């Protein structure tokens, strides 16, 4: 795996992309700290497929936050009622 500093990455992005397309991974550093990694996307992967696990984790965390907040408020949380409010006026 190759490591390059941010200034080099800025000036040599096309060459770095060629290397990644050839199968090499490139780590980009800023101030000596690794901040990004360039890796080749699988042939059948789309950007949406790559983001899906992260998005699902964000949704799960948000849902947990909502449930925790409802418990803290000692509020009864009725998902069906929430869905009705959400869908009101959509029909």
C-alpha atoms as an extended CHARMM CRD file, in Angstrom:
* protein
*
        91  EXT
         1         1  UNK       CA              0.0000000000        0.0000000000        0.0000000000  PROA      1               0.0000000000
         2         2  UNK       CA              1.3540000000        3.3980000000       -0.9640000000  PROA      2               0.0000000000
         3         3  UNK       CA              1.1180000000        6.4410000000        1.3130000000  PROA      3               0.0000000000
         4         4  UNK       CA              1.1440000000        9.9920000000       -0.0340000000  PROA      4               0.0000000000
         5         5  UNK       CA              0.8210000000       13.3880000000        1.6050000000  PROA      5               0.0000000000
         6         6  UNK       CA             -2.1060000000       15.6460000000        0.7210000000  PROA      6               0.0000000000
         7         7  UNK       CA             -0.0900000000       18.0600000000       -1.4810000000  PROA      7               0.0000000000
         8         8  UNK       CA              1.2260000000       15.1800000000       -3.5840000000  PROA      8               0.0000000000
         9         9  UNK       CA             -2.2560000000       13.6650000000       -3.8200000000  PROA      9               0.0000000000
        10        10  UNK       CA             -3.6310000000       16.9960000000       -5.0740000000  PROA      10              0.0000000000
        11        11  UNK       CA             -1.0570000000       17.2710000000       -7.8400000000  PROA      11              0.0000000000
        12        12  UNK       CA             -0.9630000000       13.6210000000       -8.8690000000  PROA      12              0.0000000000
        13        13  UNK       CA             -4.5810000000       12.4570000000       -8.5840000000  PROA      13              0.0000000000
        14        14  UNK       CA             -4.7980000000       11.0420000000      -12.1380000000  PROA      14              0.0000000000
        15        15  UNK       CA             -1.6610000000        8.9430000000      -11.5600000000  PROA      15              0.0000000000
        16        16  UNK       CA             -2.9600000000        7.7750000000       -8.1790000000  PROA      16              0.0000000000
        17        17  UNK       CA             -6.2630000000        6.7560000000       -9.7500000000  PROA      17              0.0000000000
        18        18  UNK       CA             -4.3590000000        4.7640000000      -12.3790000000  PROA      18              0.0000000000
        19        19  UNK       CA             -2.5360000000        2.9390000000       -9.5760000000  PROA      19              0.0000000000
        20        20  UNK       CA             -5.7910000000        2.2510000000       -7.7310000000  PROA      20              0.0000000000
        21        21  UNK       CA             -7.3960000000        1.0290000000      -10.9380000000  PROA      21              0.0000000000
        22        22  UNK       CA             -4.4650000000       -1.3720000000      -11.2100000000  PROA      22              0.0000000000
        23        23  UNK       CA             -5.3070000000       -2.7970000000       -7.7910000000  PROA      23              0.0000000000
        24        24  UNK       CA             -3.0460000000       -0.7870000000       -5.4790000000  PROA      24              0.0000000000
        25        25  UNK       CA             -4.4120000000        0.9400000000       -2.3760000000  PROA      25              0.0000000000
        26        26  UNK       CA             -3.2750000000        4.4730000000       -1.6000000000  PROA      26              0.0000000000
        27        27  UNK       CA             -3.4660000000        6.1550000000        1.8070000000  PROA      27              0.0000000000
        28        28  UNK       CA             -3.5500000000        9.9550000000        1.8650000000  PROA      28              0.0000000000
        29        29  UNK       CA             -2.1450000000       11.7590000000        4.8760000000  PROA      29              0.0000000000
        30        30  UNK       CA             -2.5830000000       15.2760000000        6.2040000000  PROA      30              0.0000000000
        31        31  UNK       CA             -0.1090000000       16.5180000000        8.7510000000  PROA      31              0.0000000000
        32        32  UNK       CA              1.3140000000       13.0060000000        9.0510000000  PROA      32              0.0000000000
        33        33  UNK       CA             -2.0690000000       11.4840000000        9.9510000000  PROA      33              0.0000000000
        34        34  UNK       CA             -3.8820000000        9.0920000000        7.6050000000  PROA      34              0.0000000000
        35        35  UNK       CA             -7.1910000000       10.6770000000        6.5930000000  PROA      35              0.0000000000
        36        36  UNK       CA             -8.3210000000        8.7840000000        3.4900000000  PROA      36              0.0000000000
        37        37  UNK       CA             -7.7490000000        5.5920000000        1.5740000000  PROA      37              0.0000000000
        38        38  UNK       CA             -8.2470000000        5.1370000000       -2.1420000000  PROA      38              0.0000000000
        39        39  UNK       CA             -9.3360000000        1.6190000000       -3.0700000000  PROA      39              0.0000000000
        40        40  UNK       CA            -10.6670000000        0.1430000000       -6.2540000000  PROA      40              0.0000000000
        41        41  UNK       CA            -14.4200000000       -0.2500000000       -6.3740000000  PROA      41              0.0000000000
        42        42  UNK       CA            -15.5340000000       -3.7550000000       -7.2710000000  PROA      42              0.0000000000
        43        43  UNK       CA            -16.7150000000       -4.2360000000      -10.7950000000  PROA      43              0.0000000000
        44        44  UNK       CA            -20.3770000000       -4.5830000000       -9.8280000000  PROA      44              0.0000000000
        45        45  UNK       CA            -20.3960000000       -2.2240000000       -6.8450000000  PROA      45              0.0000000000
        46        46  UNK       CA            -22.1040000000        1.1090000000       -7.0940000000  PROA      46              0.0000000000
        47        47  UNK       CA            -21.5270000000        4.0740000000       -4.8530000000  PROA      47              0.0000000000
        48        48  UNK       CA            -24.9580000000        3.4760000000       -3.3130000000  PROA      48              0.0000000000
        49        49  UNK       CA            -24.0260000000       -0.1300000000       -2.4810000000  PROA      49              0.0000000000
        50        50  UNK       CA            -20.8020000000        1.0330000000       -0.8570000000  PROA      50              0.0000000000
        51        51  UNK       CA            -22.6620000000        3.5600000000        1.3160000000  PROA      51              0.0000000000
        52        52  UNK       CA            -25.5300000000        1.2330000000        2.2860000000  PROA      52              0.0000000000
        53        53  UNK       CA            -23.9520000000       -0.3050000000        5.4370000000  PROA      53              0.0000000000
        54        54  UNK       CA            -22.9650000000        3.1300000000        6.7280000000  PROA      54              0.0000000000
        55        55  UNK       CA            -26.4320000000        4.5260000000        6.0060000000  PROA      55              0.0000000000
        56        56  UNK       CA            -28.0960000000        1.5800000000        7.7450000000  PROA      56              0.0000000000
        57        57  UNK       CA            -25.9190000000        2.1580000000       10.8070000000  PROA      57              0.0000000000
        58        58  UNK       CA            -26.8750000000        5.8560000000       10.8240000000  PROA      58              0.0000000000
        59        59  UNK       CA            -30.5760000000        4.9700000000       10.6000000000  PROA      59              0.0000000000
        60        60  UNK       CA            -30.2840000000        2.4120000000       13.4020000000  PROA      60              0.0000000000
        61        61  UNK       CA            -28.4870000000        4.9620000000       15.6040000000  PROA      61              0.0000000000
        62        62  UNK       CA            -31.1740000000        7.5760000000       14.9070000000  PROA      62              0.0000000000
        63        63  UNK       CA            -33.9590000000        5.1130000000       15.7500000000  PROA      63              0.0000000000
        64        64  UNK       CA            -32.2090000000        4.1780000000       18.9910000000  PROA      64              0.0000000000
        65        65  UNK       CA            -31.9090000000        7.8540000000       19.8660000000  PROA      65              0.0000000000
        66        66  UNK       CA            -35.6200000000        8.3890000000       19.2830000000  PROA      66              0.0000000000
        67        67  UNK       CA            -36.5310000000        5.3960000000       21.4400000000  PROA      67              0.0000000000
        68        68  UNK       CA            -34.1270000000        6.4230000000       24.2140000000  PROA      68              0.0000000000
        69        69  UNK       CA            -35.5260000000        9.9620000000       24.2040000000  PROA      69              0.0000000000
        70        70  UNK       CA            -39.0900000000        8.6680000000       24.3780000000  PROA      70              0.0000000000
        71        71  UNK       CA            -38.1530000000        6.4830000000       27.3710000000  PROA      71              0.0000000000
        72        72  UNK       CA            -36.4200000000        9.3990000000       29.0920000000  PROA      72              0.0000000000
        73        73  UNK       CA            -39.5640000000       11.4830000000       28.6600000000  PROA      73              0.0000000000
        74        74  UNK       CA            -41.6460000000        8.5160000000       29.8570000000  PROA      74              0.0000000000
        75        75  UNK       CA            -43.6680000000        8.9280000000       26.7400000000  PROA      75              0.0000000000
        76        76  UNK       CA            -45.5380000000        6.1250000000       25.0770000000  PROA      76              0.0000000000
        77        77  UNK       CA            -44.2100000000        5.9090000000       21.5440000000  PROA      77              0.0000000000
        78        78  UNK       CA            -46.8180000000        4.7300000000       19.0480000000  PROA      78              0.0000000000
        79        79  UNK       CA            -45.2150000000        3.9720000000       15.6800000000  PROA      79              0.0000000000
        80        80  UNK       CA            -48.5650000000        3.5250000000       13.9710000000  PROA      80              0.0000000000
        81        81  UNK       CA            -49.6790000000        6.9840000000       15.0580000000  PROA      81              0.0000000000
        82        82  UNK       CA            -46.3790000000        8.4680000000       13.8880000000  PROA      82              0.0000000000
        83        83  UNK       CA            -46.8180000000        6.7940000000       10.4850000000  PROA      83              0.0000000000
        84        84  UNK       CA            -50.3440000000        8.2050000000       10.1970000000  PROA      84              0.0000000000
        85        85  UNK       CA            -49.0280000000       11.7230000000       10.9140000000  PROA      85              0.0000000000
        86        86  UNK       CA            -46.2470000000       11.1980000000        8.3680000000  PROA      86              0.0000000000
        87        87  UNK       CA            -48.6510000000       10.0400000000        5.6740000000  PROA      87              0.0000000000
        88        88  UNK       CA            -51.3500000000       12.6380000000        6.3610000000  PROA      88              0.0000000000
        89        89  UNK       CA            -52.0430000000       14.5870000000        3.1980000000  PROA      89              0.0000000000
        90        90  UNK       CA            -50.0700000000       12.2250000000        0.9560000000  PROA      90              0.0000000000
        91        91  UNK       CA            -53.1050000000       10.4440000000       -0.3590000000  PROA      91              0.0000000000
